[in-house]
Amino acid sequence: MKRLSLLPPLLPLVLGAALTAPFGLAAQTAGLTEGTLRTAHHGGSKMDYIVWYPADAGAQTDAFAGNAVWQPVQAAEDAPPIAGRYPVVLMSHGLGGHYRSLAWLASELAKAGAVVVAVNHPNSTVFDFDMQAGLAHWTRPQDLKAALDYVLADPALGPLVDTARISAVGFSYGGWTALSLAGVRGNLAGYIAHCTSKPSGHCRDIARQGGDMAALDAGQWDGDYHDARITKVVAIDPGLTYGLTPADTQSLNADTLLIQLGRGADRLDSTDLSATGSGFAALVPAAHLLEIAPAAHFSMLPLCTENGAAILKSENDDPVCTDPIGADRAAIHAQVITATKAHLGLK
């Protein structure tokens, strides 16, 4: 395991690099377009997608992905892209998330010179959630493959893509999706054993919401969903890593960055990659590991508005706007942005 670090003295430089325009691309803005596509693996139902891309600085920007709880980002919707060929990043949100929840990261990658393709995974978004159906993790890499094929075939978007530079980035359940695209396989028997012997929070969530691991198909859970087009992966606090064996990770051949959030009690047990957690980090010794602390799993959600925490508290929601003592969500985002750009070779 190759450990990376962002030392405190470098933090002002990290923030400056992440929050200002990239060198050589100072006039660039994040453009985006949204739409729907039909998916054969979901029975022909529609799936929402978003594509981020480099747009000219002169394009009109507006607030995007904000509401009473979450701060927006600035983006130029449906602006003409800057002509060129760009690396493409497939981006996957977490369980119960939405592609807008990672807009802060996607927009920065677009400004750094990438085309970012993200979807709302059916059955596992904030507005479309079914725990049992959402456990079919194998549909998620298929979602992103379908979106990539759709973009490549699009007459306006396809010419922007450098097909030799295709990466996957995911958070939480989406981190597992990114790893699946890179060759990591599930182990249903191992995960059930984990949930039976020493269950993590995800196991408890499954039980609380009526999910049944025993009803899942082991052949599909343990299947190979590798896409040979994927050359680099960034998995941020990936889920579903418990119960794996070396055989389940031996086909991982993409250049991989693992980002682990928090330490000790601040670390989410469901996504703990250490020896006291799933032990996943030891199963992929060629991967790079970046630990960010103080931080928490939900530090990856957007910046909250001034009233965001109070609104969520009034709705009896989890304190996802509250980071650990000493943590700064904007600084944590900046570290993730900087590390991701560096790993993917973006400016």
RODO-2510 file (C-alpha; in nm, 4 decimals, decimal comma):
residues 347
     n   res          X          Y          Z
     1     m     0,0000     0,0000     0,0000
     2     k     0,1427     0,3351    -0,1083
     3     r     0,0390     0,5923     0,1509
     4     l    -0,0011     0,9530     0,0455
     5     s    -0,0201     1,2521     0,2726
     6     l    -0,1175     1,6163     0,2539
     7     l     0,0791     1,7777     0,5333
     8     p    -0,0724     2,0722     0,7240
     9     p     0,1893     2,3249     0,5981
    10     l     0,0738     2,2514     0,2437
    11     l    -0,2943     2,3113     0,3135
    12     p    -0,3023     2,6760     0,1956
    13     l    -0,1420     2,5649    -0,1310
    14     v    -0,3874     2,2772    -0,1641
    15     l    -0,6806     2,5128    -0,1098
    16     g    -0,5407     2,7585    -0,3597
    17     a    -0,4934     2,4914    -0,6232
    18     a    -0,8421     2,3528    -0,5798
    19     l    -1,0397     2,6733    -0,5515
    20     t    -0,8797     2,8752    -0,8297
    21     a    -0,8609     2,8095    -1,2019
    22     p    -0,6113     2,5376    -1,3062
    23     f    -0,2786     2,6463    -1,4553
    24     g    -0,3049     2,6749    -1,8316
    25     l    -0,6862     2,6644    -1,8210
    26     a    -0,7516     2,9933    -1,6444
    27     a    -1,0379     3,0904    -1,8744
    28     q    -1,2324     2,7678    -1,8286
    29     t    -1,5818     2,7198    -1,6838
    30     a    -1,7752     2,4048    -1,5982
    31     g    -2,0447     2,3392    -1,8544
    32     l    -2,3133     2,0753    -1,8129
    33     t    -2,6035     1,9100    -1,9852
    34     e    -2,8675     1,6808    -1,8349
    35     g    -3,0945     1,4223    -1,9936
    36     t    -3,2423     1,0752    -1,9746
    37     l    -3,1577     0,7527    -2,1527
    38     r    -3,3238     0,4126    -2,1653
    39     t    -3,1459     0,1139    -2,0098
    40     a    -3,1936    -0,2410    -2,1304
    41     h    -3,0647    -0,3877    -1,8024
    42     h    -3,3406    -0,2028    -1,6139
    43     g    -3,6107    -0,3338    -1,8456
    44     g    -3,5999    -0,0338    -2,0757
    45     s    -3,6819     0,2200    -1,8027
    46     k    -3,5360     0,5712    -1,8139
    47     m    -3,2247     0,6769    -1,6238
    48     d    -3,1188     1,0371    -1,5599
    49     y    -2,7671     1,1389    -1,6553
    50     i    -2,5503     1,4501    -1,6443
    51     v    -2,2408     1,5329    -1,8468
    52     w    -1,9949     1,7986    -1,7291
    53     y    -1,7381     1,9435    -1,9700
    54     p    -1,5016     2,2379    -2,0192
    55     a    -1,6842     2,5491    -2,1389
    56     d    -1,5523     2,8931    -2,2232
    57     a    -1,5147     3,1433    -1,9409
    58     g    -1,7502     3,3768    -2,1252
    59     a    -2,0401     3,1345    -2,0860
    60     q    -2,3216     3,2481    -1,8586
    61     t    -2,3138     3,0606    -1,5278
    62     d    -2,5916     3,0074    -1,2765
    63     a    -2,6296     2,8351    -0,9412
    64     f    -2,6708     2,4604    -0,9777
    65     a    -2,7495     2,1812    -0,7280
    66     g    -2,8319     2,4105    -0,4373
    67     n    -3,1319     2,4295    -0,2068
    68     a    -3,2169     2,5344     0,1485
    69     v    -2,9701     2,2786     0,2884
    70     w    -2,6913     2,2591     0,0306
    71     q    -2,4798     2,5337    -0,1221
    72     p    -2,4804     2,5348    -0,5038
    73     v    -2,1949     2,5377    -0,7511
    74     q    -2,1680     2,7692    -1,0499
    75     a    -2,2117     2,6084    -1,3905
    76     a    -2,3030     2,6978    -1,7476
    77     e    -2,5973     2,4771    -1,8380
    78     d    -2,6059     2,3648    -2,2033
    79     a    -2,3198     2,6008    -2,2912
    80     p    -2,1141     2,5060    -2,5992
    81     p    -1,8106     2,2954    -2,5008
    82     i    -1,4587     2,4026    -2,5805
    83     a    -1,3493     2,1954    -2,8798
    84     g    -1,0904     1,9303    -2,8009
    85     r    -1,0482     1,5762    -2,6775
    86     y    -1,0658     1,5251    -2,3032
    87     p    -1,0259     1,2375    -2,0595
    88     v    -1,3629     1,1071    -1,9402
    89     v    -1,4520     1,0365    -1,5778
    90     l    -1,7424     0,8082    -1,4874
    91     m    -1,8771     0,9255    -1,1513
    92     s    -2,0955     0,7248    -0,9117
    93     h    -2,2889     0,8563    -0,6113
    94     g    -2,3501     0,6767    -0,2820
    95     l    -2,6505     0,4804    -0,1582
    96     g    -2,9426     0,7198    -0,1300
    97     g    -2,7433     0,9922    -0,3045
    98     h    -2,7845     1,1832    -0,6292
    99     y    -2,5476     1,3004    -0,8997
   100     r    -2,6012     1,6546    -0,7745
   101     s    -2,4459     1,5621    -0,4397
   102     l    -2,1069     1,5332    -0,6127
   103     a    -2,1446     1,8462    -0,8263
   104     w    -1,8709     2,0163    -0,6215
   105     l    -1,6225     1,7537    -0,7405
   106     a    -1,7535     1,7056    -1,0947
   107     s    -1,7497     2,0786    -1,1700
   108     e    -1,3861     2,1121    -1,0613
   109     l    -1,2804     1,8143    -1,2746
   110     a    -1,4573     1,9691    -1,5735
   111     k    -1,2767     2,2991    -1,5176
   112     a    -0,9516     2,1008    -1,5021
   113     g    -1,0143     1,9569    -1,8479
   114     a    -1,2291     1,6440    -1,8103
   115     v    -1,5636     1,5244    -1,9369
   116     v    -1,7503     1,3857    -1,6351
   117     v    -2,0390     1,1435    -1,6905
   118     a    -2,2658     1,0675    -1,3954
   119     v    -2,6064     0,9053    -1,3513
   120     n    -2,8781     0,8692    -1,0919
   121     h    -2,8548     0,4978    -1,0234
   122     p    -3,2081     0,3506    -1,0281
   123     n    -3,3332     0,2164    -0,6920
   124     s    -3,0596     0,3843    -0,4892
   125     t    -3,1065     0,7613    -0,5099
   126     v    -3,2617     0,9980    -0,2594
   127     f    -3,5793     1,0207    -0,4699
   128     d    -3,5853     0,6612    -0,5960
   129     f    -3,4866     0,4260    -0,3166
   130     d    -3,5574     0,0585    -0,2586
   131     m    -3,3135    -0,1176    -0,0257
   132     q    -3,3614    -0,4667    -0,1686
   133     a    -3,3488    -0,3551    -0,5308
   134     g    -3,0619    -0,1210    -0,4513
   135     l    -2,8541    -0,4117    -0,3208
   136     a    -2,8228    -0,5302    -0,6802
   137     h    -2,4844    -0,3588    -0,7000
   138     w    -2,4076    -0,5201    -1,0348
   139     t    -2,6571    -0,2911    -1,2094
   140     r    -2,4547     0,0163    -1,1148
   141     p    -2,1467    -0,0518    -1,3305
   142     q    -2,3914    -0,1379    -1,6079
   143     d    -2,5534     0,2042    -1,5564
   144     l    -2,2224     0,3786    -1,6121
   145     k    -2,1271     0,1596    -1,9076
   146     a    -2,4616     0,2454    -2,0703
   147     a    -2,4080     0,6168    -2,0039
   148     l    -2,0552     0,6037    -2,1462
   149     d    -2,1746     0,4263    -2,4612
   150     y    -2,4528     0,6834    -2,4956
   151     v    -2,2075     0,9737    -2,4692
   152     l    -1,9628     0,8160    -2,7135
   153     a    -2,2443     0,7771    -2,9694
   154     d    -2,3705     1,1329    -2,9218
   155     p    -2,2683     1,3546    -3,2177
   156     a    -2,1962     1,6554    -2,9960
   157     l    -2,0409     1,4877    -2,6914
   158     g    -1,8675     1,1880    -2,8476
   159     p    -1,5961     1,3888    -3,0291
   160     l    -1,4928     1,5431    -2,6944
   161     v    -1,3865     1,2080    -2,5455
   162     d    -1,0321     1,0729    -2,5459
   163     t    -1,1151     0,7009    -2,5382
   164     a    -0,7628     0,6158    -2,4219
   165     r    -0,8185     0,8008    -2,0929
   166     i    -1,1305     0,6699    -1,9198
   167     s    -1,1478     0,6661    -1,5398
   168     a    -1,4029     0,5921    -1,2685
   169     v    -1,4566     0,7941    -0,9518
   170     g    -1,7067     0,7010    -0,6821
   171     f    -1,8069     0,7763    -0,3263
   172     s    -1,9300     0,5187    -0,0710
   173     y    -2,1507     0,2680    -0,2582
   174     g    -2,0291     0,4500    -0,5684
   175     g    -1,6713     0,3784    -0,4629
   176     w    -1,7550     0,0103    -0,4859
   177     t    -1,9088     0,0743    -0,8287
   178     a    -1,5832     0,2313    -0,9461
   179     l    -1,3840    -0,0638    -0,8113
   180     s    -1,6222    -0,3073    -0,9825
   181     l    -1,5599    -0,1350    -1,3140
   182     a    -1,1878    -0,1862    -1,2523
   183     g    -1,2156    -0,5609    -1,1846
   184     v    -1,2923    -0,6090    -0,8126
   185     r    -1,5577    -0,8768    -0,7592
   186     g    -1,8077    -0,9147    -0,4783
   187     n    -1,8287    -1,2027    -0,2327
   188     l    -2,1866    -1,2525    -0,1158
   189     a    -2,1058    -1,5344     0,1250
   190     g    -1,8320    -1,3236     0,2805
   191     y    -2,0553    -1,0203     0,3181
   192     i    -2,3361    -1,2243     0,4732
   193     a    -2,0832    -1,3758     0,7166
   194     h    -1,9692    -1,0253     0,8108
   195     c    -2,3279    -0,9109     0,8664
   196     t    -2,3930    -1,2191     1,0778
   197     s    -2,0824    -1,2181     1,2949
   198     k    -1,9828    -0,8525     1,3391
   199     p    -2,2238    -0,6324     1,1462
   200     s    -2,1239    -0,2847     1,0367
   201     g    -2,3684     0,0010     1,0039
   202     h    -2,4592    -0,0969     0,6481
   203     c    -2,5669    -0,4416     0,7679
   204     r    -2,7878    -0,2799     1,0307
   205     d    -2,9368    -0,0463     0,7702
   206     i    -3,0206    -0,3425     0,5481
   207     a    -3,1985    -0,5213     0,8316
   208     r    -3,3776    -0,2071     0,9510
   209     q    -3,5131    -0,1333     0,6032
   210     g    -3,6280    -0,4864     0,5291
   211     g    -3,3460    -0,5989     0,3036
   212     d    -3,2704    -0,9686     0,2712
   213     m    -2,9145    -1,0620     0,1770
   214     a    -3,0060    -1,4305     0,1548
   215     a    -3,2524    -1,3542    -0,1268
   216     l    -2,9770    -1,2165    -0,3496
   217     d    -2,8244    -1,4163    -0,6327
   218     a    -2,4639    -1,5099    -0,5540
   219     g    -2,3786    -1,5494    -0,9206
   220     q    -2,4749    -1,1907    -0,9896
   221     w    -2,3299    -1,0488    -0,6663
   222     d    -1,9964    -1,2245    -0,7277
   223     g    -1,9915    -1,1543    -1,1021
   224     d    -1,7270    -0,9827    -1,3120
   225     y    -1,8297    -0,6290    -1,4138
   226     h    -1,4894    -0,5123    -1,5277
   227     d    -1,4718    -0,2675    -1,8178
   228     a    -1,1360    -0,2859    -1,9910
   229     r    -1,1684     0,0791    -2,0946
   230     i    -1,1144     0,1924    -1,7340
   231     t    -0,7486     0,2785    -1,6688
   232     k    -0,7684     0,4771    -1,3424
   233     v    -0,9939     0,4651    -1,0364
   234     v    -1,0557     0,6906    -0,7365
   235     a    -1,2649     0,5175    -0,4668
   236     i    -1,3643     0,7475    -0,1789
   237     d    -1,4689     0,5563     0,1345
   238     p    -1,5911     0,2616    -0,0771
   239     g    -1,8570     0,0283     0,0636
   240     l    -1,9154    -0,3486     0,0304
   241     t    -1,5494    -0,4308     0,0942
   242     y    -1,6088    -0,6707     0,3858
   243     g    -1,5735    -1,0464     0,3402
   244     l    -1,3474    -1,0315     0,0363
   245     t    -1,0550    -1,2633    -0,0354
   246     p    -0,7411    -1,2100    -0,2459
   247     a    -0,9149    -1,3912    -0,5310
   248     d    -1,1829    -1,1217    -0,5386
   249     t    -0,9323    -0,8406    -0,5942
   250     q    -0,6739    -1,0114    -0,8129
   251     s    -0,8214    -0,8728    -1,1360
   252     l    -0,7914    -0,5091    -1,0271
   253     n    -0,5525    -0,3721    -1,2864
   254     a    -0,6416    -0,0032    -1,2990
   255     d    -0,4218     0,2539    -1,1284
   256     t    -0,6185     0,2981    -0,8050
   257     l    -0,6399     0,5710    -0,5431
   258     l    -0,8275     0,4936    -0,2211
   259     i    -0,9349     0,7901    -0,0106
   260     q    -1,0195     0,7047     0,3510
   261     l    -1,2066     0,9628     0,5570
   262     g    -1,1563     1,0139     0,9296
   263     r    -0,9815     0,8189     1,2042
   264     g    -1,1022     0,6347     1,5110
   265     a    -1,4612     0,7080     1,6063
   266     d    -1,4949     0,9545     1,3163
   267     r    -1,4437     0,6791     1,0587
   268     l    -1,7601     0,5082     0,9296
   269     d    -1,7303     0,1397     1,0140
   270     s    -1,9081     0,0335     0,6922
   271     t    -1,6298     0,1871     0,4836
   272     d    -1,3277     0,1253     0,7075
   273     l    -1,0572    -0,0229     0,4827
   274     s    -0,8029    -0,0845     0,7609
   275     a    -0,7072    -0,4078     0,9330
   276     t    -0,9596    -0,3335     1,2080
   277     g    -1,2286    -0,2849     0,9442
   278     s    -1,2723    -0,4766     0,6190
   279     g    -0,8978    -0,5175     0,5566
   280     f    -0,9534    -0,4181     0,1949
   281     a    -0,6481    -0,1912     0,1792
   282     a    -0,4205    -0,4902     0,2417
   283     l    -0,5861    -0,6816    -0,0438
   284     v    -0,4820    -0,4173    -0,2983
   285     p    -0,1164    -0,3441    -0,2135
   286     a    -0,0521    -0,1678    -0,5444
   287     a    -0,3156     0,0955    -0,4722
   288     h    -0,2389     0,4401    -0,3339
   289     l    -0,4022     0,5298    -0,0029
   290     l    -0,4792     0,8832     0,1134
   291     e    -0,6200     0,9264     0,4640
   292     i    -0,7891     1,2587     0,5397
   293     a    -0,8519     1,3532     0,9021
   294     p    -1,0219     1,5096     1,0809
   295     a    -1,3107     1,4240     0,8526
   296     a    -1,6194     1,2057     0,8420
   297     h    -1,7932     1,0013     0,5744
   298     f    -2,0556     1,2690     0,5145
   299     s    -1,7886     1,5352     0,4736
   300     m    -1,8135     1,4371     0,1057
   301     l    -2,1620     1,5841     0,0811
   302     p    -2,1907     1,9431    -0,0444
   303     l    -2,1168     2,2459     0,1690
   304     c    -2,4165     2,3231     0,3876
   305     t    -2,6022     2,6509     0,4009
   306     e    -2,6114     2,8561     0,7181
   307     n    -2,9454     2,6991     0,8102
   308     g    -2,8762     2,3524     0,6678
   309     a    -2,7995     2,1749     0,9948
   310     a    -3,1050     2,3224     1,1678
   311     i    -3,3331     2,2228     0,8806
   312     l    -3,2099     1,8636     0,8875
   313     k    -3,2390     1,8487     1,2655
   314     s    -3,6005     1,9646     1,2422
   315     e    -3,6642     1,6764     1,0015
   316     n    -3,4999     1,4234     1,2365
   317     d    -3,2334     1,3608     0,9753
   318     d    -2,8762     1,2539     1,0451
   319     p    -2,6342     1,5381     1,1336
   320     v    -2,4736     1,5256     0,7903
   321     c    -2,3914     1,8967     0,8043
   322     t    -2,1831     1,8493     1,1192
   323     d    -1,8185     1,7547     1,0687
   324     p    -1,5782     1,6383     1,3436
   325     i    -1,4138     1,8917     1,5719
   326     g    -1,1300     2,0621     1,3880
   327     a    -1,2563     1,9643     1,0427
   328     d    -1,3263     2,2134     0,7656
   329     r    -1,5495     2,0710     0,4921
   330     a    -1,4246     2,3157     0,2293
   331     a    -1,0651     2,2153     0,3072
   332     i    -1,1566     1,8452     0,2951
   333     h    -1,3199     1,8953    -0,0447
   334     a    -1,0084     2,0789    -0,1614
   335     q    -0,7876     1,7855    -0,0615
   336     v    -1,0108     1,5398    -0,2457
   337     i    -1,0191     1,7604    -0,5552
   338     t    -0,6413     1,8054    -0,5575
   339     a    -0,5690     1,4345    -0,5018
   340     t    -0,8217     1,3264    -0,7638
   341     k    -0,6894     1,5655    -1,0261
   342     a    -0,3328     1,4569    -0,9588
   343     h    -0,4220     1,0864    -0,9817
   344     l    -0,6145     1,1343    -1,3055
   345     g    -0,3432     1,3511    -1,4602
   346     l    -0,5569     1,6659    -1,4773
   347     k    -0,4135     2,0154    -1,4428
***
